[in-house]
């Protein structure tokens, strides 16, 4: 168990980094830093729209999305007892993407043109798609008893649904450009309504995850030991997988497919601290939120005034971290 001072230091560092990144999110955009600072200090109503109605919700929404992915990643690694597990393993991301594809084809609209109700509909479509993918995976694996079969089923379902999505996009090429942005991940369409929705879903997923954290601790001891403690393993795993699916679908519905955050955030916490799952479920979202905020800033700044897909940035950061981690472990032994 982590010493309180260490955990408190970690939380304080994450919150401080988040505050700095949030301020940087207001300053970094298509304009230069001097202009942004002038807008903040002048209080001009026209420029306040750029700062407080575009940049600020985008920055806060990126944090919420990263926090949700960090939470979902911690749950996935606990359920599967595998440090390489991540939120998309059950085919939920592919199912959510398929649901969004269906919704875009049905309404014949782009993500950027949808109003709040439309974006809520996209989130609902992503949730339905993720739910169907999860149910398909569970049916294929015949329940949640054997995690290895569950993982294999999730990979198969993910590839299958991705293929269906590709075929639909080939049939409707006018939707391809919108989905291309979506599949690469983007925080550019986040507004106050999206940020509020992500914040509500984060809290709604965090509470049951914390309540089930003792079950995750028991799962680390093995199925037999966990069952001897009086836990219903199928019910516990189903509940945790449901939380993970809802969390993943919400993020995919708002910012598209953003990888590696759910994988790397719990790793960074475990590298710095020795934690139980209750502490991990609190610390990993703080780390994930800061990671996605940083990736969002990089995506805005590198090729300004254009933007890079934030999913590509997270893939570079996550991939580099994992390469260094594997190299260090192979060197040490």
The 8 nearest C-alpha neighbors of each residue, nearest first, counted from 0:
[[1, 274, 273, 275, 2, 272, 278, 3],
 [2, 0, 273, 274, 272, 3, 6, 5],
 [1, 3, 5, 4, 6, 0, 273, 272],
 [4, 2, 6, 5, 7, 1, 8, 0],
 [3, 5, 7, 2, 6, 8, 1, 9],
 [6, 4, 8, 2, 7, 3, 9, 1],
 [5, 7, 9, 3, 8, 4, 10, 1],
 [6, 8, 4, 10, 9, 5, 3, 11],
 [7, 9, 11, 5, 6, 10, 4, 12],
 [10, 8, 6, 12, 7, 11, 13, 5],
 [9, 11, 7, 13, 12, 8, 14, 6],
 [10, 12, 8, 14, 9, 13, 7, 15],
 [13, 11, 15, 9, 10, 14, 8, 16],
 [14, 12, 16, 10, 15, 11, 285, 17],
 [13, 15, 17, 11, 16, 12, 10, 18],
 [14, 16, 12, 18, 17, 13, 11, 19],
 [17, 15, 19, 13, 18, 14, 20, 12],
 [16, 18, 14, 20, 15, 289, 19, 21],
 [19, 17, 21, 15, 16, 20, 14, 22],
 [18, 20, 16, 22, 21, 17, 23, 15],
 [21, 19, 23, 17, 22, 18, 24, 16],
 [22, 20, 24, 18, 23, 19, 17, 58],
 [21, 23, 19, 24, 25, 20, 18, 26],
 [22, 24, 20, 26, 25, 21, 27, 19],
 [25, 23, 21, 22, 26, 27, 58, 20],
 [24, 26, 22, 23, 54, 50, 27, 55],
 [25, 27, 23, 35, 24, 32, 28, 22],
 [28, 26, 24, 25, 23, 32, 300, 29],
 [27, 29, 30, 299, 26, 300, 31, 304],
 [28, 30, 304, 303, 31, 27, 305, 299],
 [31, 29, 28, 34, 32, 35, 27, 304],
 [32, 30, 34, 33, 35, 29, 28, 27],
 [31, 33, 35, 34, 26, 36, 27, 30],
 [34, 32, 36, 35, 31, 37, 30, 26],
 [33, 35, 37, 32, 36, 31, 38, 30],
 [34, 36, 38, 32, 26, 37, 33, 39],
 [37, 35, 39, 33, 38, 34, 32, 40],
 [36, 38, 34, 40, 35, 39, 41, 33],
 [39, 37, 35, 41, 36, 40, 46, 42],
 [40, 38, 36, 37, 41, 42, 35, 47],
 [39, 41, 37, 38, 42, 36, 43, 35],
 [42, 40, 38, 43, 39, 37, 36, 46],
 [41, 43, 40, 39, 38, 44, 47, 46],
 [42, 44, 41, 46, 45, 47, 38, 39],
 [45, 43, 47, 46, 42, 48, 41, 38],
 [46, 44, 47, 43, 48, 49, 42, 38],
 [45, 47, 48, 49, 43, 44, 38, 50],
 [48, 46, 44, 50, 49, 45, 51, 43],
 [47, 49, 52, 46, 51, 50, 45, 53],
 [50, 48, 53, 46, 47, 52, 51, 54],
 [51, 49, 47, 54, 48, 25, 53, 52],
 [50, 52, 55, 48, 47, 53, 49, 54],
 [51, 53, 48, 49, 50, 54, 56, 55],
 [54, 52, 49, 51, 55, 50, 56, 57],
 [53, 55, 50, 57, 25, 56, 51, 58],
 [54, 56, 51, 58, 57, 53, 25, 50],
 [57, 55, 59, 191, 190, 58, 60, 54],
 [56, 58, 60, 189, 54, 55, 59, 61],
 [57, 59, 55, 61, 56, 60, 24, 21],
 [60, 58, 62, 56, 61, 57, 55, 63],
 [59, 61, 194, 63, 57, 62, 58, 56],
 [60, 62, 64, 58, 59, 63, 292, 291],
 [61, 63, 288, 59, 65, 60, 64, 292],
 [64, 62, 66, 60, 65, 61, 198, 197],
 [65, 63, 61, 67, 66, 62, 250, 60],
 [66, 64, 288, 287, 68, 62, 291, 67],
 [284, 65, 67, 288, 287, 63, 69, 68],
 [66, 68, 70, 64, 69, 65, 201, 246],
 [69, 67, 261, 71, 65, 70, 66, 72],
 [70, 68, 261, 284, 287, 66, 283, 72],
 [69, 71, 67, 284, 73, 68, 72, 280],
 [72, 70, 68, 243, 74, 73, 69, 86],
 [71, 73, 261, 85, 75, 69, 86, 74],
 [72, 74, 70, 76, 71, 75, 265, 77],
 [73, 75, 71, 77, 72, 76, 78, 70],
 [76, 74, 72, 78, 77, 73, 85, 84],
 [77, 75, 84, 81, 73, 82, 79, 80],
 [76, 78, 80, 74, 75, 79, 215, 73],
 [77, 79, 75, 80, 76, 74, 215, 236],
 [80, 78, 81, 76, 77, 75, 146, 84],
 [81, 79, 77, 76, 78, 219, 82, 218],
 [80, 82, 76, 79, 83, 84, 77, 78],
 [83, 81, 76, 84, 80, 266, 262, 77],
 [84, 82, 81, 85, 262, 76, 266, 263],
 [85, 83, 76, 81, 82, 75, 262, 88],
 [84, 86, 72, 262, 261, 87, 75, 88],
 [85, 87, 72, 71, 88, 75, 261, 247],
 [88, 86, 92, 91, 85, 89, 90, 247],
 [89, 87, 90, 153, 86, 85, 154, 150],
 [90, 88, 153, 91, 87, 133, 136, 154],
 [89, 91, 157, 153, 93, 92, 156, 88],
 [90, 92, 129, 94, 89, 93, 87, 132],
 [93, 91, 95, 87, 94, 90, 96, 129],
 [94, 92, 96, 90, 157, 95, 161, 91],
 [93, 95, 128, 129, 91, 97, 132, 92],
 [96, 94, 125, 128, 129, 92, 98, 97],
 [95, 97, 93, 99, 98, 94, 92, 100],
 [98, 96, 100, 94, 164, 95, 99, 93],
 [97, 99, 128, 124, 125, 95, 101, 96],
 [98, 100, 102, 96, 101, 97, 125, 124],
 [101, 99, 97, 103, 98, 102, 96, 104],
 [100, 102, 98, 104, 99, 103, 105, 97],
 [101, 103, 105, 99, 100, 104, 106, 98],
 [104, 102, 100, 106, 105, 107, 101, 108],
 [103, 105, 107, 101, 102, 106, 100, 174],
 [104, 106, 102, 103, 107, 101, 108, 100],
 [107, 105, 103, 108, 104, 102, 101, 109],
 [108, 106, 104, 103, 105, 109, 174, 102],
 [109, 107, 106, 103, 110, 112, 113, 104],
 [108, 110, 112, 111, 177, 113, 103, 107],
 [109, 111, 112, 113, 108, 177, 118, 188],
 [110, 112, 109, 113, 188, 114, 108, 177],
 [113, 111, 109, 110, 114, 108, 117, 118],
 [114, 112, 117, 110, 111, 118, 115, 109],
 [113, 115, 117, 116, 118, 112, 111, 119],
 [116, 114, 118, 117, 119, 192, 113, 193],
 [117, 115, 119, 118, 114, 120, 113, 121],
 [116, 118, 120, 113, 114, 115, 119, 121],
 [119, 117, 121, 115, 120, 116, 113, 114],
 [118, 120, 116, 122, 117, 121, 115, 123],
 [119, 121, 117, 123, 118, 122, 124, 116],
 [122, 120, 118, 124, 123, 119, 252, 99],
 [121, 123, 252, 125, 119, 120, 124, 249],
 [122, 124, 120, 126, 121, 125, 119, 127],
 [125, 123, 98, 121, 127, 126, 122, 99],
 [124, 126, 95, 98, 122, 128, 248, 252],
 [127, 125, 248, 123, 129, 124, 128, 130],
 [128, 126, 130, 124, 129, 125, 131, 123],
 [127, 129, 94, 95, 98, 125, 131, 130],
 [130, 128, 91, 94, 95, 132, 126, 127],
 [129, 131, 127, 133, 128, 132, 126, 134],
 [130, 132, 134, 128, 133, 129, 135, 127],
 [133, 131, 135, 129, 94, 130, 134, 91],
 [132, 134, 136, 130, 135, 131, 91, 89],
 [135, 133, 137, 131, 136, 132, 138, 130],
 [134, 136, 132, 138, 133, 137, 131, 139],
 [137, 135, 133, 139, 153, 134, 152, 138],
 [138, 136, 142, 134, 140, 139, 135, 141],
 [139, 137, 141, 135, 136, 140, 134, 142],
 [138, 140, 136, 137, 141, 152, 135, 142],
 [139, 141, 149, 137, 138, 148, 142, 152],
 [142, 140, 138, 139, 137, 143, 144, 149],
 [141, 143, 137, 140, 144, 138, 145, 149],
 [142, 144, 145, 233, 146, 149, 137, 236],
 [143, 145, 142, 146, 233, 232, 141, 149],
 [146, 144, 148, 147, 143, 149, 142, 140],
 [145, 147, 149, 148, 150, 79, 144, 143],
 [148, 146, 150, 149, 145, 151, 79, 152],
 [149, 147, 151, 146, 150, 140, 145, 152],
 [148, 150, 146, 152, 140, 147, 151, 153],
 [151, 149, 153, 147, 152, 148, 146, 154],
 [152, 150, 148, 154, 153, 149, 147, 155],
 [153, 151, 149, 155, 136, 150, 154, 140],
 [152, 154, 89, 90, 150, 156, 136, 151],
 [153, 155, 157, 151, 152, 156, 88, 158],
 [156, 154, 152, 158, 157, 153, 159, 151],
 [155, 157, 159, 153, 158, 154, 90, 160],
 [158, 156, 90, 154, 93, 160, 155, 159],
 [157, 159, 161, 155, 156, 160, 162, 154],
 [160, 158, 156, 162, 161, 157, 155, 163],
 [159, 161, 163, 162, 157, 158, 93, 156],
 [162, 160, 164, 158, 163, 159, 93, 157],
 [161, 163, 165, 159, 160, 164, 158, 166],
 [164, 162, 160, 166, 165, 161, 167, 159],
 [165, 163, 161, 167, 97, 162, 166, 160],
 [164, 166, 162, 168, 163, 167, 169, 161],
 [165, 167, 169, 163, 168, 164, 170, 162],
 [168, 166, 170, 164, 169, 165, 171, 163],
 [167, 169, 171, 165, 170, 166, 175, 172],
 [170, 168, 166, 167, 172, 171, 165, 175],
 [169, 171, 167, 168, 172, 166, 165, 173],
 [172, 170, 168, 169, 173, 174, 167, 175],
 [173, 171, 175, 174, 169, 168, 170, 176],
 [174, 172, 171, 175, 176, 168, 177, 170],
 [175, 173, 172, 177, 176, 171, 178, 168],
 [174, 176, 172, 178, 177, 173, 168, 179],
 [177, 175, 179, 178, 174, 180, 173, 172],
 [178, 176, 179, 175, 180, 174, 109, 181],
 [179, 177, 181, 175, 180, 176, 182, 174],
 [178, 180, 176, 182, 181, 177, 175, 183],
 [181, 179, 183, 178, 177, 182, 184, 185],
 [180, 182, 255, 178, 184, 179, 183, 177],
 [183, 181, 179, 256, 184, 180, 255, 178],
 [184, 182, 310, 180, 181, 308, 256, 179],
 [183, 185, 255, 310, 256, 181, 257, 182],
 [186, 184, 254, 187, 309, 308, 255, 181],
 [187, 185, 254, 188, 189, 61, 57, 184],
 [186, 188, 185, 189, 57, 254, 190, 53],
 [189, 187, 186, 111, 190, 185, 254, 110],
 [188, 190, 57, 193, 186, 187, 60, 194],
 [191, 189, 56, 193, 192, 57, 194, 188],
 [190, 192, 194, 56, 193, 195, 189, 52],
 [191, 193, 195, 194, 190, 196, 115, 189],
 [194, 192, 196, 190, 195, 191, 189, 197],
 [195, 193, 60, 191, 197, 196, 192, 198],
 [194, 196, 198, 192, 193, 197, 191, 199],
 [195, 197, 193, 199, 194, 198, 192, 200],
 [198, 196, 200, 194, 195, 199, 63, 201],
 [197, 199, 195, 201, 196, 200, 63, 194],
 [198, 200, 196, 202, 201, 197, 203, 195],
 [201, 199, 203, 197, 202, 198, 204, 196],
 [202, 200, 198, 204, 199, 203, 67, 205],
 [201, 203, 205, 199, 204, 200, 206, 198],
 [202, 204, 200, 201, 205, 206, 199, 207],
 [205, 203, 201, 202, 206, 242, 207, 200],
 [204, 206, 202, 208, 203, 207, 201, 209],
 [205, 207, 209, 208, 204, 203, 202, 210],
 [208, 206, 210, 209, 205, 204, 211, 203],
 [209, 207, 205, 211, 210, 206, 212, 204],
 [210, 208, 212, 206, 211, 207, 277, 205],
 [209, 211, 207, 208, 212, 206, 213, 277],
 [212, 210, 208, 214, 209, 213, 207, 215],
 [211, 213, 209, 215, 277, 214, 276, 210],
 [214, 212, 216, 215, 211, 217, 276, 277],
 [213, 215, 217, 212, 216, 211, 218, 235],
 [214, 216, 218, 212, 217, 213, 77, 276],
 [217, 215, 213, 214, 219, 218, 276, 212],
 [216, 218, 214, 225, 215, 219, 220, 213],
 [219, 217, 215, 220, 221, 216, 225, 222],
 [218, 220, 217, 216, 221, 80, 215, 77],
 [221, 219, 218, 217, 224, 225, 222, 216],
 [222, 220, 218, 219, 224, 223, 225, 217],
 [221, 223, 225, 224, 226, 218, 220, 232],
 [224, 222, 226, 225, 221, 227, 220, 228],
 [223, 225, 227, 226, 221, 222, 220, 228],
 [224, 226, 217, 222, 228, 227, 223, 218],
 [227, 225, 230, 223, 228, 229, 224, 222],
 [226, 228, 224, 229, 225, 223, 230, 222],
 [229, 227, 225, 226, 230, 224, 217, 223],
 [230, 228, 227, 226, 231, 225, 232, 224],
 [231, 229, 226, 232, 228, 225, 227, 214],
 [230, 232, 234, 233, 235, 226, 229, 225],
 [231, 233, 235, 234, 230, 236, 226, 222],
 [234, 232, 236, 235, 231, 143, 237, 144],
 [235, 233, 237, 232, 231, 236, 238, 230],
 [236, 234, 232, 238, 233, 237, 231, 239],
 [235, 237, 239, 233, 238, 234, 240, 232],
 [238, 236, 240, 234, 239, 235, 241, 233],
 [239, 237, 241, 235, 236, 240, 234, 242],
 [238, 240, 236, 242, 241, 237, 243, 235],
 [239, 241, 243, 237, 242, 238, 236, 244],
 [240, 242, 244, 238, 239, 243, 237, 245],
 [243, 241, 239, 245, 240, 244, 204, 246],
 [242, 244, 240, 71, 246, 241, 245, 247],
 [245, 243, 241, 247, 246, 242, 248, 240],
 [246, 244, 248, 242, 247, 243, 249, 126],
 [247, 245, 243, 249, 244, 248, 67, 242],
 [246, 248, 244, 250, 249, 245, 243, 251],
 [247, 249, 126, 251, 245, 125, 250, 246],
 [250, 248, 252, 246, 247, 251, 122, 245],
 [249, 251, 253, 247, 252, 248, 64, 254],
 [252, 250, 255, 248, 256, 253, 254, 249],
 [251, 253, 122, 249, 125, 250, 121, 248],
 [254, 252, 250, 251, 255, 249, 122, 193],
 [255, 253, 185, 186, 251, 184, 250, 252],
 [256, 254, 251, 184, 181, 182, 252, 253],
 [255, 257, 184, 182, 251, 183, 258, 181],
 [258, 256, 310, 184, 255, 313, 183, 259],
 [257, 259, 260, 314, 310, 256, 313, 261],
 [258, 260, 262, 317, 261, 263, 314, 313],
 [261, 259, 263, 262, 258, 264, 287, 68],
 [262, 260, 72, 69, 68, 259, 85, 263],
 [261, 263, 259, 85, 260, 72, 264, 265],
 [262, 264, 266, 260, 265, 259, 261, 267],
 [263, 265, 287, 267, 266, 283, 69, 286],
 [266, 264, 283, 268, 267, 73, 263, 269],
 [267, 265, 263, 269, 264, 268, 270, 262],
 [266, 268, 270, 264, 265, 269, 263, 271],
 [269, 267, 265, 271, 266, 270, 272, 283],
 [268, 270, 272, 266, 271, 267, 273, 265],
 [269, 271, 267, 268, 272, 266, 273, 265],
 [272, 270, 268, 269, 267, 273, 9, 266],
 [273, 271, 269, 268, 270, 274, 1, 5],
 [272, 274, 1, 0, 269, 275, 271, 270],
 [275, 273, 0, 1, 278, 272, 279, 276],
 [274, 276, 278, 277, 0, 279, 216, 273],
 [275, 277, 279, 278, 212, 280, 216, 215],
 [278, 276, 212, 280, 279, 275, 209, 281],
 [277, 279, 281, 276, 280, 275, 274, 282],
 [280, 278, 276, 282, 281, 277, 283, 274],
 [279, 281, 277, 278, 283, 282, 70, 276],
 [280, 282, 278, 279, 283, 284, 277, 285],
 [281, 283, 279, 285, 284, 280, 278, 286],
 [282, 284, 286, 69, 265, 264, 285, 279],
 [66, 285, 283, 69, 287, 70, 286, 282],
 [286, 284, 288, 282, 283, 287, 66, 13],
 [285, 287, 283, 289, 284, 288, 264, 290],
 [288, 286, 65, 69, 66, 284, 290, 264],
 [287, 289, 62, 65, 66, 285, 291, 290],
 [288, 290, 292, 286, 17, 287, 291, 293],
 [291, 289, 287, 293, 292, 288, 286, 294],
 [290, 292, 294, 65, 293, 288, 289, 61],
 [291, 293, 295, 289, 290, 294, 61, 62],
 [294, 292, 296, 290, 291, 295, 289, 297],
 [293, 295, 291, 297, 296, 292, 312, 313],
 [296, 294, 292, 298, 293, 297, 309, 291],
 [297, 295, 293, 299, 298, 294, 300, 292],
 [298, 296, 294, 300, 299, 295, 301, 293],
 [297, 299, 307, 295, 296, 306, 309, 300],
 [300, 298, 306, 296, 297, 303, 301, 295],
 [299, 301, 297, 303, 298, 302, 296, 27],
 [302, 300, 303, 297, 298, 299, 306, 307],
 [303, 301, 305, 300, 306, 304, 299, 307],
 [304, 302, 305, 300, 301, 29, 299, 306],
 [303, 305, 29, 302, 306, 28, 299, 300],
 [306, 304, 303, 302, 307, 299, 29, 300],
 [307, 305, 299, 298, 302, 303, 308, 304],
 [306, 308, 298, 309, 299, 305, 302, 311],
 [309, 307, 310, 311, 185, 183, 184, 298],
 [308, 310, 312, 311, 185, 298, 184, 295],
 [311, 309, 257, 184, 313, 183, 308, 312],
 [310, 312, 314, 309, 308, 313, 315, 183],
 [313, 311, 309, 315, 314, 310, 294, 316],
 [314, 312, 316, 310, 315, 311, 317, 294],
 [313, 315, 311, 317, 312, 316, 318, 259],
 [316, 314, 312, 318, 313, 317, 319, 311],
 [317, 315, 313, 319, 314, 318, 320, 312],
 [318, 316, 320, 314, 259, 319, 315, 313],
 [317, 319, 315, 321, 320, 316, 314, 322],
 [320, 318, 322, 316, 317, 321, 315, 323],
 [319, 321, 317, 323, 318, 322, 324, 316],
 [320, 322, 324, 318, 323, 319, 325, 317],
 [323, 321, 319, 325, 324, 320, 326, 318],
 [322, 324, 326, 320, 321, 325, 327, 319],
 [323, 325, 321, 327, 322, 326, 320, 328],
 [326, 324, 328, 322, 327, 323, 329, 321],
 [327, 325, 323, 329, 324, 328, 322, 330],
 [326, 328, 330, 324, 325, 329, 323, 331],
 [327, 329, 331, 325, 330, 326, 332, 324],
 [330, 328, 326, 332, 331, 327, 325, 324],
 [331, 329, 327, 328, 332, 326, 325, 324],
 [332, 330, 328, 329, 327, 326, 325, 324],
 [331, 329, 330, 328, 327, 326, 325, 324]]
